[in-house]
Amino acid sequence: MTVTKDDVLDALAKLQLPDGGDLVSRDMVRAVTVDQGAVRFVIEAPDATTAQGMEPVRKAAEQLIARLGGVDSVSVALTAHGPAQPAQKAPPSLKVGGHPKPQAGPMKPAGVKRLIAVASGKGGVGKSTVSSNLAVALAKEGRRVGLLDADIYGPSQPRMMGVNKRPASPDGKTIIPLQAHGVTLMSIGLMLDPDKAVVWRGPMLMGALQQMLGQVEWGELDALIVDLPPGTGDVQLTLCQRAALDGAIVVSTPQDVALLDARKAIDMFHTLKTPILGLVENMSMFVCPECGHESHIFGHGGVAAEAEKMGVPLMAQLPIDLETRVSGDSGTPVATGQGPVAEAYAKLARGLIAGGMA
């Protein structure tokens, strides 16, 4: 039996990391070579600190590949993404925001296969919760996923994903994103003082979004989920006109007031010729944990009726529950665990994958 590079990657994709995901979905495998039964590859950690604790992972990977048929020897090196900055040298400063730079046409970050926006007509419908949990669910399904928090005035993904470290910039131009729960993450909230309001006009917003799309080293991703701010403003227009979007998911509650604004978001995407992948009904029902009674707090069936009217899929009907709220506030999305809500997000992720969008 002859082992191939794909055999090695398939095996490594089954090796789960302690903090979520696997070596392949986290894009940590480099320089795989197979030569007459001799297998060599490199595990590249995102930073030197992480690499120091990954020796058990390196050994487990070595033992896993050694058990494959046709493998005579295995050599696994462990390294970090880049050399540590000398302690006495301050990192280059990185200016965030500013007027956008001219570009030839709609662009997609290098290495990103699919660019998917998650939007809503109004705030408070759980769009950011859906974005973070969908990204985690896709990562659990073995996809390489990025999450861009483009809600510049109210970035919430750092809290929901449990990260607060400022991304590095080795040269003052490129930005190294963070990793959490198997997802590559970038947010304007990681670059600015969390207690300071963002008081920017439209051009500054457009410039910041252009930076996060073009200057972040996203790596090889199957899908980049973009968590948009609510409404139909400058950020949405910039993304649709300057980025090669593959489609948008619109989130709403069943409430009539929310649906009024959701229709406007849908109309915006139609106007800008961005495909609508489907609608997600969030806070669809509440199931009492004591007696199991199902209550439709915000109404029932509104989003389903809208999806049928538009001829687009109703991608999910997600409940409102305490676990989702607690998980988001604690920085560990509910999709990382098990249970009915996690399974609902897994089903949503599998639907995207089946449709070729992730």
C-alpha positions in Angstrom: 0.0 0.0 0.0 1.3 3.4 -1.0 0.5 6.4 1.3 -0.2 9.8 -0.2 -0.2 13.4 1.0 -4.0 13.3 1.1 -3.9 10.2 3.3 -1.7 12.1 5.7 -3.9 15.2 5.8 -7.1 13.1 6.2 -5.5 11.4 9.2 -4.3 14.7 10.8 -7.8 16.1 10.3 -9.0 13.6 12.9 -6.5 14.7 15.6 -8.5 17.1 17.8 -6.6 20.0 19.5 -7.2 20.8 23.2 -8.7 24.3 22.4 -10.9 23.1 19.5 -10.6 22.1 15.9 -7.8 20.0 14.4 -4.4 20.6 12.8 -5.9 20.8 9.2 -8.9 23.0 9.9 -6.7 25.3 11.9 -4.2 25.5 9.0 -1.2 24.4 11.1 0.2 21.7 8.7 3.0 22.7 6.4 5.5 21.1 4.0 4.0 17.6 3.8 6.2 15.3 1.8 5.9 11.6 1.2 8.9 9.8 -0.3 8.9 6.0 -0.6 7.2 5.5 2.8 9.1 8.4 4.5 6.6 11.1 5.7 7.8 14.5 6.8 5.7 17.6 7.7 5.8 20.6 9.9 3.3 21.7 12.6 3.2 25.5 12.6 1.7 27.1 15.8 0.4 30.6 15.6 3.0 31.9 18.0 6.0 30.8 20.1 4.0 30.6 23.3 1.5 28.2 21.8 4.2 26.1 20.3 5.8 25.6 23.7 2.7 23.7 24.8 2.2 21.6 21.6 4.9 18.9 22.1 2.1 16.4 23.1 0.3 17.2 19.9 3.4 16.7 17.8 4.0 13.3 19.4 0.4 12.3 18.9 0.6 13.3 15.2 3.8 11.4 14.7 2.3 8.3 16.3 -0.9 8.6 14.3 0.8 8.8 10.9 3.2 6.0 11.8 0.2 3.7 12.1 -0.9 4.3 8.5 -0.3 1.5 6.0 2.7 2.1 3.8 4.5 4.4 6.2 8.0 3.4 7.2 9.2 6.5 9.0 7.8 9.8 10.2 9.5 13.1 10.9 7.4 15.9 12.5 8.9 19.3 13.3 7.2 21.8 15.5 7.6 25.5 14.8 5.9 28.9 15.4 4.3 31.2 12.8 7.3 33.6 13.0 10.2 34.6 15.1 9.4 36.4 18.4 10.1 40.1 18.4 13.1 41.1 20.5 12.0 42.3 23.9 13.7 45.6 23.5 12.1 46.4 20.2 8.6 47.8 20.0 6.4 46.4 17.3 5.6 48.7 14.4 2.6 50.9 14.9 -0.5 50.1 12.8 -3.0 52.8 12.0 -6.6 51.6 11.9 -9.1 53.3 9.7 -8.5 56.1 7.2 -9.8 56.7 3.8 -10.1 53.7 1.5 -7.5 53.1 -1.2 -8.5 52.8 -4.8 -8.9 49.2 -6.1 -9.6 47.8 -9.5 -12.8 46.0 -8.6 -14.4 43.7 -6.1 -11.8 41.7 -4.2 -11.6 38.6 -2.1 -8.8 38.0 0.5 -6.1 35.7 -0.9 -6.7 32.1 0.1 -10.4 32.5 0.9 -12.8 30.3 -1.1 -16.1 31.7 0.0 -17.0 35.1 1.4 -20.4 35.0 3.3 -22.1 38.0 5.0 -24.4 37.6 7.9 -26.8 40.6 8.1 -29.9 41.9 9.8 -32.2 44.8 9.2 -32.2 45.8 12.9 -30.1 45.3 15.9 -30.9 42.9 18.8 -32.0 40.0 16.7 -28.9 37.8 17.5 -27.0 38.3 14.3 -23.6 38.2 16.0 -24.6 35.2 18.0 -25.6 33.4 14.8 -22.3 34.5 13.1 -20.0 33.2 15.9 -21.9 29.9 16.4 -22.1 29.2 12.6 -18.3 29.8 12.3 -17.7 27.4 15.2 -20.1 24.8 13.8 -18.4 24.9 10.4 -15.0 24.4 12.1 -16.4 21.4 14.0 -17.5 20.0 10.6 -13.8 20.1 9.5 -13.9 23.4 7.5 -11.3 26.1 7.7 -13.2 29.1 8.8 -12.6 32.7 9.4 -14.8 35.2 11.3 -14.6 38.9 10.5 -16.4 41.2 12.9 -17.3 44.1 10.7 -19.7 45.7 13.2 -17.3 48.6 13.7 -19.5 50.7 16.0 -20.5 47.7 18.2 -18.0 44.9 17.9 -19.1 41.9 20.1 -17.1 39.0 18.7 -14.1 39.4 21.0 -16.4 38.8 24.0 -18.4 36.1 22.3 -15.3 34.2 21.1 -13.4 34.7 24.3 -10.4 36.7 23.0 -9.0 40.0 24.1 -5.4 40.0 22.8 -4.4 42.7 20.2 -3.4 41.1 16.9 0.2 41.4 15.9 1.6 43.4 13.0 5.1 42.4 12.1 5.7 45.2 9.7 3.0 47.8 10.5 1.0 46.8 7.4 -0.1 43.1 7.7 -2.3 42.0 10.5 -2.0 38.5 12.1 -5.5 37.4 13.2 -6.2 35.4 16.4 -7.5 31.9 16.8 -10.4 30.8 19.0 -12.4 27.5 19.0 -10.9 26.5 15.7 -11.9 29.8 14.0 -9.5 32.5 12.6 -10.8 35.8 14.1 -10.4 39.5 13.4 -12.4 42.4 14.9 -11.9 46.1 15.0 -12.7 45.7 18.7 -9.3 44.0 19.1 -7.5 47.0 17.7 -9.1 49.8 19.6 -9.7 50.7 23.3 -12.8 48.7 24.2 -14.1 51.5 26.4 -13.8 54.2 23.7 -16.6 54.9 21.2 -15.7 54.7 17.5 -16.6 58.2 16.2 -15.9 57.8 12.5 -17.6 59.1 9.4 -18.2 56.9 6.4 -14.8 57.0 4.7 -13.1 55.9 7.9 -15.5 52.9 8.2 -14.8 52.0 4.6 -11.0 52.2 5.1 -11.2 50.1 8.2 -13.2 47.4 6.4 -10.8 47.4 3.5 -7.9 46.9 5.9 -9.5 44.0 7.6 -10.2 42.3 4.3 -7.0 43.1 2.5 -4.3 43.4 5.2 -5.2 40.5 7.5 -3.3 37.3 6.8 -6.3 35.0 6.7 -4.5 32.0 5.3 -6.3 29.3 3.5 -10.0 29.3 4.4 -13.0 27.4 3.1 -15.2 30.2 4.2 -14.9 33.7 5.8 -18.0 34.7 7.7 -18.5 38.5 7.9 -20.6 39.7 10.8 -22.1 42.9 9.5 -23.6 45.8 11.6 -27.4 46.0 11.5 -29.1 48.2 8.9 -28.2 49.3 5.4 -25.3 51.7 5.8 -21.8 52.4 4.7 -20.2 49.1 5.9 -22.8 47.0 4.0 -22.4 49.1 0.9 -18.7 48.9 1.0 -18.6 45.2 1.5 -21.1 44.5 -1.4 -19.3 46.9 -3.8 -15.7 46.3 -2.9 -15.7 42.6 -1.9 -16.5 39.6 -4.1 -19.3 38.3 -1.8 -20.6 34.8 -2.6 -23.9 35.4 -0.7 -25.6 36.8 2.4 -27.6 35.2 5.2 -30.3 37.5 6.7 -31.2 37.0 10.4 -34.5 38.1 11.9 -36.8 37.3 14.7 -40.4 36.3 13.9 -41.6 39.7 15.2 -43.3 41.9 12.6 -41.2 44.9 13.6 -38.0 42.9 13.0 -39.3 41.6 9.7 -40.0 45.1 8.4 -36.3 45.9 8.7 -35.2 42.5 7.5 -37.1 43.1 4.2 -35.1 46.3 3.8 -31.8 44.4 4.3 -33.0 41.8 1.7 -33.9 44.6 -0.7 -30.5 46.2 -0.3 -28.7 42.9 -1.2 -31.0 42.5 -4.2 -30.2 46.1 -5.3 -26.5 45.4 -5.0 -26.8 42.1 -6.8 -25.6 40.0 -3.8 -27.3 36.5 -3.7 -29.4 35.8 -0.7 -28.4 32.3 0.6 -31.3 32.1 3.0 -33.0 33.4 6.1 -32.5 32.4 9.7 -35.3 32.8 12.2 -33.6 33.5 15.6 -35.5 33.5 18.9 -38.0 31.3 17.2 -39.4 29.8 20.4 -38.7 29.3 24.1 -38.9 25.9 25.6 -39.4 25.9 29.3 -36.6 23.9 31.0 -39.0 22.9 33.8 -42.1 21.6 32.0 -41.1 21.6 28.3 -43.8 23.9 27.2 -43.0 25.7 24.0 -43.8 29.5 23.8 -43.5 31.7 20.8 -42.5 34.9 22.5 -41.9 36.9 19.4 -44.6 35.4 17.2 -44.4 32.4 14.9 -43.8 31.7 11.3 -43.0 35.2 10.1 -39.6 34.4 8.8 -40.7 31.1 7.2 -43.5 33.0 5.4 -41.0 35.6 4.2 -38.6 32.9 2.9 -41.4 31.2 1.0 -42.5 34.5 -0.5 -38.9 35.2 -1.7 -38.3 31.6 -2.9 -35.2 31.3 -0.7 -34.4 28.6 2.0 -35.4 29.0 5.6 -32.0 27.8 6.8 -32.7 27.4 10.5 -35.2 28.2 13.3 -33.2 28.8 16.4 -34.6 28.9 19.9 -34.1 31.5 22.6 -32.6 30.0 25.7 -30.4 30.8 28.7 -27.5 28.6 27.6 -27.0 30.6 24.4 -26.8 33.8 26.3 -24.5 32.5 29.0 -22.2 30.8 26.5 -21.9 34.0 24.5 -21.1 36.2 27.5 -18.5 33.7 28.7 -16.6 33.5 25.4 -17.5 29.9 24.6 -20.2 29.8 21.9 -23.0 27.3 22.5 -22.0 25.5 19.3 -18.8 24.2 20.9 -20.8 21.9 23.1 -23.6 19.4 22.7 -27.4 19.7 23.0 -30.3 20.8 20.9 -29.0 24.3 20.2 -25.6 23.1 19.2 -27.2 20.5 16.9 -29.3 23.3 15.3 -26.2 25.2 14.4 -24.5 22.0 13.2 -27.5 21.4 10.9 -27.2 25.0 9.6 -23.5 24.4 9.0 -24.1 21.2 7.2 -26.7 22.9 5.0 -24.1 25.5 3.9 -21.6 22.7 3.2 -24.2 20.7 1.2 -24.9 23.8 -0.9 -21.2 24.2 -1.7 -20.8 27.4 0.2 -18.3 26.1 2.8 
